[in-house]
């Protein structure tokens, strides 16, 4: 997963930023480097998939 740098609501893209959006709360995360951004996004995606898998096991 790779997303373009997040856009600030009032201006241009913010380097190494991405948004996390949920029904309850949304926020922008700023990574110190492009490599950190990729690592953080991969870790978040991995944990989303893990939570989903655990949820599906629970409801079966």
N, C-alpha and C positions, 0 to 999 in steps of 0.2 A: 504494500500500500504506500503510495506517495501522493501527497497533496501539495498544490502550489502554496507558496508563502501566503499567510493569512492577510486579508486586506483590513486595514483599519477603517472603521466606519466613516471617518472624516478625511481619509486620504489614501495614499498609495500602500502597496504591500509592505508588510513588516518582514524583514529577512529572518528566516529560521523560525517562523511562527506558524502555529496551526490552531484551529478551533476544535474544541470538544463540545458537542452539542447534545443535550439530553432534554427530555420534556420538563424536568425540574429546574435545570440550571445549565447555562452555557458559559464558557470562558475561553480565553486565548492563552496558549502556552508558548513561551519564548525559550527556545533552546539556544545554548551558546554557539553551536556550530551546526552545519548541515548534517554532519555525521551523527551528532547527538539527536537531532530531530528525527532522523531515520530510525535510530535505535529506540528512542522513546515511543515512536509510533508503532514500531514492530512489537514492542513489549505490551503496549496498550491493546493492540489487536489480538495478541496471544491470550491475554487475560480475558478479553471479551469472549473469545471463542471458548475458553475454559469454563467461564461462568455459564455460557449458553449450553455447553455439553452437560455440565452438572445439573442445570435446570431441567434439561430434557430427560436425564436419567431419573430425576426425582418425580416427574409427572407421569412417567410410564407405568 
